[in-house]
Amino acid sequence: MILIAAPLPKEQGVIVFLPATIGGCVTDIANKNQTVVYTDTFPDGVTIAMETNEFAGQWQTALALEDFDIEFTPDEVSEVSH
């Protein structure tokens, strides 16, 4: 499972998203440096302190990586299979 961590505005912490549950995102009209992300868990949206293009890139990458089975073990380097 791939997750996306994003900072909350005003250094109020961090939020973690499950990429498959994200329905969309939009630039916050009050602050173009922030993004409102809509998910199954946050259907009314949650504002993050990240520009939309940056977040969308991370979201797209996470969705692409979900197609791979990535395992991490203490004795080995990560193993990727498709």
Secondary structure, 3 states (H helix, E strand, C coil): CCCEEEECHHHCCEEEECHHHEEEEEEECCEEEEEEEEECCCCCCEEECCCHHHHHHHHHHHHHHCCCEEEEECCEEEEEEC
